[in-house]
Structure formats: C-alpha cells, structure tokens
Amino acid sequence: MTRRLPRPRIQVSHQLGRWLILTDTPRPDCPECEGDGGTEYPYGDETGEYAGSDWEPCECWNENYRWRLLPLPRLPRLLRRGCGGRAPWGPSGYSNEPPF
C-alpha cells in the first residue's frame, strides 16, 4: 500500500473568526470517487419521495485535515459588502442617474 500524501488548498474559514486555512483535497484521479471525495447515496421515504442523502467519504481524502495559517483582519465598514443594504454611492442603494 502506498502512502497517501495530502494535496493542500488554501481557503478562508469563518469558524472562530476569519482565518486563512490549508485543507486537504480529494485525489482527482481516484477510481472510487472520481475526484469527488466520496459517494452520495440518496434515499427516499415510504412514498418514494426524496428524503435525503447519505455520504460515504473516500479513503483518498481526509476532510478533517485543516491547518490554521493566519487570522484575517476585519475589513473597514465602508469596504464590506452589503453594508446595511445601501451602496456608498446612492442614498437608497441604487442610482437614478443614467445609465441605469
């Protein structure tokens, strides 16, 4: 059996504040999961309607490998998206000047 090496990817995590984290990714050439990281098994209720899915993770990926790299600063209020539903260039969030 060969040793499985992690394939790192950088992401932003919003758990316990904003952090830049390094995570593992599924092996893209895995014959079992075809790079999805696992297999989804949908199931139905007694009427045959969709009731949910079970997820079985593949051995080519460990979703619990996470390393915190550094905390990210909080953006100033004017640079944040969705600051109260208003845009800084108009009182109602939309411009009434052409072009609309």
Residue frames relative to the residue before (quaternion, step in Angstrom):
aa qw qx qy qz dx dy dz
M 1.0000 0.0000 0.0000 0.0000 0.00 0.00 0.00
T 0.3454 -0.7493 0.5291 0.1980 3.57 -0.87 0.96
R 0.5174 -0.6394 0.4708 0.3190 3.52 -1.17 0.59
R 0.3562 -0.7432 0.5344 0.1876 3.55 -0.92 0.98
L 0.1813 -0.7854 0.5856 0.0856 3.57 -0.69 1.09
P 0.4782 -0.6704 0.4739 0.3120 3.62 -0.97 0.74
R 0.2528 -0.7184 0.6284 0.1586 3.54 -1.25 0.62
P 0.2187 -0.8461 0.4708 0.1210 3.59 0.01 1.26
R 0.0502 -0.7524 0.6564 0.0226 3.52 -1.29 0.62
I 0.3529 -0.7278 0.5494 0.2094 3.58 -1.01 0.82
Q 0.0335 0.7872 -0.6131 0.0576 3.57 -0.95 0.98
V 0.3887 -0.6576 0.5775 0.2881 3.54 -1.35 0.18
S 0.1529 -0.7861 0.5957 0.0615 3.56 -0.82 1.03
H 0.2417 -0.7763 0.5680 0.1275 3.55 -1.05 0.82
Q 0.4654 0.6413 -0.4681 0.3913 3.59 1.22 0.36
L 0.8379 0.0335 -0.0777 0.5392 3.56 -0.87 1.00
G 0.7562 -0.2948 0.1644 0.5605 3.57 0.95 0.90
R 0.5786 -0.5685 0.4404 0.3848 3.57 -1.28 0.01
W 0.0430 0.7955 -0.5990 0.0803 3.55 -0.70 1.13
L 0.3550 -0.6483 0.6219 0.2588 3.51 -1.30 0.51
I 0.0232 -0.8277 0.5595 -0.0357 3.59 -0.59 1.14
L 0.3255 -0.6944 0.6078 0.2061 3.52 -1.32 0.45
T 0.0354 -0.8190 0.5723 -0.0222 3.60 -0.67 1.09
D 0.5136 -0.6105 0.5074 0.3256 3.53 -1.33 0.30
T 0.1932 -0.7658 0.6002 0.1260 3.60 -1.16 0.58
P 0.5839 -0.5755 0.4256 0.3830 3.60 -1.16 0.49
R 0.5389 -0.6044 0.4744 0.3454 3.55 -1.20 0.56
P 0.4194 -0.7535 0.4391 0.2521 3.65 -0.53 1.07
D 0.7443 0.3814 -0.2321 0.4967 3.62 1.08 -0.55
C 0.3089 0.7676 -0.5073 0.2408 3.61 1.17 0.49
P 0.3831 -0.7488 0.4873 0.2347 3.64 -0.72 0.98
E 0.6421 0.5421 -0.3354 0.4260 3.63 1.13 -0.47
C 0.8203 0.2184 -0.0970 0.5196 3.60 0.75 -1.02
E 0.3325 -0.7749 0.4676 0.2651 3.60 1.31 -0.17
G 0.7341 -0.4509 0.2214 0.4569 3.57 1.04 0.85
D 0.5330 0.6423 -0.4032 0.3753 3.63 1.25 0.07
G 0.4942 -0.6753 0.4224 0.3482 3.61 1.18 -0.39
G 0.8011 -0.0926 0.0597 0.5883 3.57 1.24 -0.04
T 0.4320 -0.6728 0.5353 0.2724 3.52 -1.35 -0.10
E 0.2628 -0.7619 0.5764 0.1351 3.55 -0.93 0.96
Y 0.1165 -0.7840 0.6085 0.0382 3.55 -0.96 0.94
P 0.1748 -0.7950 0.5709 0.1073 3.62 -0.20 1.20
Y 0.0714 -0.7895 0.6082 0.0411 3.57 -1.13 0.62
G 0.3224 -0.7530 0.5484 0.1683 3.54 -1.26 0.45
D 0.5239 -0.6109 0.4826 0.3456 3.54 -1.32 0.23
E 0.7697 -0.3718 0.2398 0.4602 3.59 -1.25 -0.21
T 0.6720 0.4716 -0.3110 0.4788 3.63 1.18 -0.37
G 0.5654 -0.6180 0.3772 0.3951 3.58 1.26 -0.09
E 0.5044 0.6423 -0.4267 0.3885 3.58 1.27 0.05
Y 0.6030 -0.5581 0.4280 0.3765 3.56 -1.21 0.54
A 0.0876 -0.8223 0.5622 0.0114 3.58 -0.80 1.05
G 0.7729 -0.2699 0.1763 0.5465 3.60 1.19 -0.11
S 0.3388 -0.7208 0.5652 0.2148 3.54 -1.32 -0.18
D 0.2697 -0.6981 0.6339 0.1952 3.51 -1.26 0.56
W 0.1969 -0.7777 0.5901 0.0902 3.55 -1.08 0.77
E 0.0858 -0.7759 0.6243 0.0287 3.55 -0.83 1.03
P 0.3053 -0.7783 0.5145 0.1906 3.62 -0.40 1.16
C 0.4579 -0.6747 0.5162 0.2621 3.54 -1.18 0.69
E 0.5702 -0.6111 0.4353 0.3345 3.58 -1.22 0.47
C 0.5872 0.5964 -0.3718 0.4016 3.62 1.22 -0.28
W 0.7702 0.2807 -0.1280 0.5581 3.58 1.25 -0.19
N 0.1160 -0.7597 0.6352 0.0770 3.54 -1.08 0.77
E 0.2776 -0.8069 0.5011 0.1442 3.56 -0.29 1.26
N 0.6282 0.5478 -0.3378 0.4373 3.60 1.24 -0.17
Y 0.5049 0.6091 -0.4480 0.4163 3.62 1.23 0.04
R 0.2427 0.7398 -0.5902 0.2133 3.57 -0.44 1.26
W 0.0565 -0.7806 0.6224 0.0089 3.52 -0.91 0.96
R 0.3391 -0.7220 0.5652 0.2104 3.57 -0.81 1.01
L 0.2490 -0.7870 0.5495 0.1290 3.55 -0.79 1.02
L 0.7590 -0.2648 0.1899 0.5636 3.58 0.74 -1.03
P 0.5082 -0.6353 0.4757 0.3345 3.57 -1.14 0.58
L 0.3317 -0.7319 0.5609 0.1991 3.56 -1.11 0.71
P 0.4742 -0.6832 0.4662 0.3016 3.60 -0.94 0.80
R 0.5150 -0.6073 0.5056 0.3322 3.53 -1.26 0.45
L 0.4441 -0.7071 0.4844 0.2613 3.58 -0.88 0.98
P 0.5612 -0.5775 0.4533 0.3822 3.60 -1.12 0.53
R 0.6722 -0.5483 0.3262 0.3757 3.56 -1.12 0.69
L 0.6793 0.5010 -0.3059 0.4406 3.63 0.94 -0.77
L 0.7039 0.4611 -0.2724 0.4666 3.60 1.13 -0.51
R 0.5394 0.6244 -0.4079 0.3909 3.61 1.24 -0.20
R 0.4695 -0.6474 0.5191 0.3015 3.56 -1.15 0.62
G 0.8375 0.2144 -0.1525 0.4790 3.52 -1.16 0.64
C 0.2159 0.7916 -0.5472 0.1653 3.58 0.92 0.80
G 0.8407 -0.1843 0.0620 0.5053 3.53 0.05 1.34
G 0.6080 -0.5655 0.3626 0.4232 3.61 1.17 0.31
R 0.6582 0.4780 -0.3070 0.4939 3.57 1.28 0.07
A 0.3269 -0.7082 0.5879 0.2145 3.52 -1.12 0.69
P 0.5706 -0.6281 0.3963 0.3504 3.59 -1.03 0.64
W 0.6845 0.5032 -0.2997 0.4341 3.64 1.13 -0.39
G 0.7975 0.2006 -0.1381 0.5520 3.63 1.14 -0.08
P 0.5630 -0.6362 0.4044 0.3387 3.59 -1.03 0.70
S 0.7620 0.3283 -0.1993 0.5214 3.61 1.04 -0.65
G 0.6201 -0.5484 0.3486 0.4395 3.56 1.24 0.03
Y 0.7433 0.2858 -0.1831 0.5764 3.59 1.26 -0.26
S 0.3983 -0.7018 0.5378 0.2441 3.52 -1.13 0.66
N 0.2254 -0.7646 0.5843 0.1523 3.58 -1.03 0.73
E 0.4934 0.6216 -0.4390 0.4212 3.57 1.25 0.44
P 0.4967 -0.6432 0.4747 0.3380 3.63 -1.01 0.68
P 0.5939 -0.1966 -0.7799 0.0218 1.73 -2.03 1.39
F 0.5263 -0.6816 0.4206 0.2854 3.55 -0.97 0.90
